[in-house]
Amino acid sequence: MYDYEDQVFYIMANRYQDKLGFFCIVFHEENPDDFHFLIKLKNKLDISDANIYVLRNSNKMYKELVLSYKTIYLNTYNITILDISNPESQDENAVFRHESF
């Protein structure tokens, strides 16, 4: 997903270096080699039906990254919301996490 305000890409992945898990990476469009992980969770689970959105409210000055996916075989649906209001900070905080069957 591309965020036009901060000119960054957000990528959600299920594998990193042959490890299964839940990974979310952010990198700037000008320098894709300089990336960092928003989430790096090695849980040995496959995921599917993944979605990623940026939720904005310019009146209240917040921006959130909404990540959702379904775990295969466990059949749980997971939603994680990260606060990405400050593009200079690399310390995104999870403001909401939900898991249901």
Residue pairs with C-beta under 8 A, 6 or more apart in sequence:
1 9
1 10
1 11
1 52
1 53
1 54
2 8
2 9
2 10
2 29
3 9
3 10
3 54
5 56
5 63
5 87
6 84
6 87
7 28
7 29
7 30
8 26
8 27
8 28
8 29
8 87
9 26
9 27
9 28
9 29
9 32
10 24
10 25
10 26
10 38
10 52
10 54
10 65
11 24
11 25
11 26
11 27
12 22
12 23
12 24
12 50
12 52
12 67
12 69
13 23
13 24
13 25
14 20
14 21
14 22
14 23
14 46
14 47
14 50
15 21
15 23
16 23
16 40
19 42
20 42
20 43
20 44
20 45
20 46
21 40
21 41
21 42
21 43
21 44
21 45
22 39
22 41
22 43
22 45
22 47
22 69
22 78
23 37
23 39
23 40
23 41
24 37
24 38
24 39
24 52
24 65
24 67
24 82
25 35
25 36
25 37
25 38
26 35
26 36
26 38
27 33
27 34
27 35
27 36
28 34
36 90
38 65
38 82
38 92
39 67
39 80
39 82
45 71
45 72
45 73
45 74
46 71
46 72
46 73
47 69
47 70
47 71
47 72
48 69
48 70
48 72
49 68
49 69
49 70
49 77
50 67
50 68
50 69
50 70
51 66
51 67
51 68
51 69
52 65
52 66
52 67
52 68
53 65
53 66
54 63
54 64
54 65
54 66
54 84
55 63
55 64
55 65
55 66
55 81
56 62
56 63
57 63
61 85
62 83
62 85
63 83
63 84
63 85
64 81
64 82
64 83
64 84
64 85
64 95
65 81
65 82
65 84
65 92
66 79
66 80
66 81
67 79
67 80
67 81
67 82
68 77
68 78
68 79
68 80
69 77
69 78
70 76
70 77
70 78
71 77
71 78
75 101
76 99
76 100
76 101
77 99
77 100
77 101
78 97
78 98
78 99
79 96
79 97
79 98
79 99
80 94
80 96
80 97
80 98
81 94
81 95
81 96
81 97
82 92
82 93
82 94
82 95
83 92
83 93
83 94
83 95
84 92
